[in-house]
Amino acid sequence: MKFFICLGLLAIVVLQYRFWLGDTGHFAVVKLTERVAEEQVRNDLYDRRNRRLAAEIVALKDGLDAVEARARTSLGMISEGETFFLVVDDEQTGREGRGGLETP
């Protein structure tokens, strides 16, 4: 009788180990669930980015306004009749005082 009790307890311990700590156990499932949630967040970010890029492609194909806006921001394009002003910040030049006009 003691043998069957010990065998039963051993079986319970083995099954509990597999349930909690095995490759397909409770903790593994929790970890995989967290990874799935992280991947879903990442996929949502990529999906938003892809939709934004698709809208930009459509805008670039359809009209010149989007092309002009892109040229203004990326290439510094100036239209005819416009005046270009370059404003330099003292922090960017590394010089201070007298408006950045110090001579070395």
C-alpha positions as CSV (number, residue, x, y, z in Angstrom):
1,M,0.0,0.0,0.0
2,K,2.8,2.4,0.8
3,F,4.3,1.7,-2.6
4,F,1.1,2.9,-4.4
5,I,0.9,6.0,-2.2
6,C,4.6,6.8,-3.0
7,L,4.0,6.1,-6.6
8,G,0.9,8.4,-6.6
9,L,2.8,11.2,-4.9
10,L,5.6,10.9,-7.3
11,A,3.2,11.0,-10.3
12,I,1.6,14.1,-8.8
13,V,5.0,15.8,-8.3
14,V,6.1,15.0,-11.9
15,L,2.8,16.2,-13.3
16,Q,2.9,19.4,-11.3
17,Y,6.5,20.0,-12.4
18,R,5.5,19.7,-16.1
19,F,2.4,21.9,-15.5
20,W,4.4,24.8,-13.9
21,L,7.9,24.5,-15.3
22,G,7.8,22.4,-18.4
23,D,8.3,23.6,-22.0
24,T,4.6,23.9,-22.4
25,G,3.9,24.8,-18.8
26,H,2.1,27.7,-17.2
27,F,5.2,30.0,-17.0
28,A,6.1,29.3,-20.7
29,V,2.6,30.2,-21.8
30,V,2.6,33.4,-19.8
31,K,6.0,34.4,-21.4
32,L,4.7,33.6,-24.9
33,T,1.5,35.6,-24.2
34,E,3.7,38.6,-23.2
35,R,5.8,38.2,-26.4
36,V,2.7,38.1,-28.5
37,A,1.4,41.3,-26.9
38,E,4.8,43.0,-27.6
39,E,4.8,41.9,-31.2
40,Q,1.2,43.1,-31.6
41,V,2.3,46.6,-30.4
42,R,5.2,46.5,-32.8
43,N,3.0,45.4,-35.7
44,D,0.5,48.2,-34.9
45,L,3.4,50.8,-35.1
46,Y,4.5,49.3,-38.4
47,D,1.0,49.3,-39.7
48,R,0.6,53.0,-38.9
49,R,3.9,53.8,-40.6
50,N,2.9,51.8,-43.7
51,R,-0.4,53.6,-43.9
52,R,1.3,57.0,-43.6
53,L,3.9,56.1,-46.3
54,A,1.1,54.8,-48.6
55,A,-0.7,58.1,-48.2
56,E,2.5,60.0,-49.0
57,I,3.0,57.9,-52.1
58,V,-0.5,58.6,-53.3
59,A,0.0,62.4,-52.6
60,L,3.3,62.4,-54.5
61,K,1.7,60.6,-57.5
62,D,-1.4,62.8,-57.6
63,G,-0.2,66.4,-57.3
64,L,2.8,68.7,-57.4
65,D,2.0,70.3,-54.0
66,A,3.3,67.3,-52.2
67,V,6.5,67.2,-54.4
68,E,7.0,70.9,-53.7
69,A,6.6,70.5,-50.0
70,R,9.0,67.6,-50.0
71,A,11.6,69.6,-52.0
72,R,11.2,72.6,-49.6
73,T,11.9,70.5,-46.5
74,S,14.4,68.1,-47.8
75,L,16.3,70.1,-50.4
76,G,15.7,73.7,-49.2
77,M,13.9,74.7,-52.4
78,I,13.0,78.4,-52.7
79,S,10.2,79.4,-55.1
80,E,10.5,82.4,-57.5
81,G,9.9,85.7,-55.8
82,E,10.7,84.4,-52.3
83,T,13.6,85.6,-50.2
84,F,15.7,83.1,-48.3
85,F,16.7,84.0,-44.7
86,L,19.1,81.7,-42.7
87,V,18.7,82.1,-38.9
88,V,21.6,80.6,-37.0
89,D,21.2,79.8,-33.4
90,D,24.2,80.7,-31.1
91,E,24.1,77.2,-29.5
92,Q,24.4,75.6,-32.9
93,T,27.5,77.6,-33.9
94,G,29.2,77.2,-30.5
95,R,29.8,81.0,-30.3
96,E,28.3,83.3,-27.8
97,G,28.0,87.0,-27.4
98,R,27.8,89.7,-30.1
99,G,25.4,87.6,-32.1
100,G,28.0,85.0,-33.0
101,L,30.2,87.5,-34.9
102,E,33.3,87.1,-32.9
103,T,36.5,86.7,-34.8
104,P,39.1,84.1,-33.7
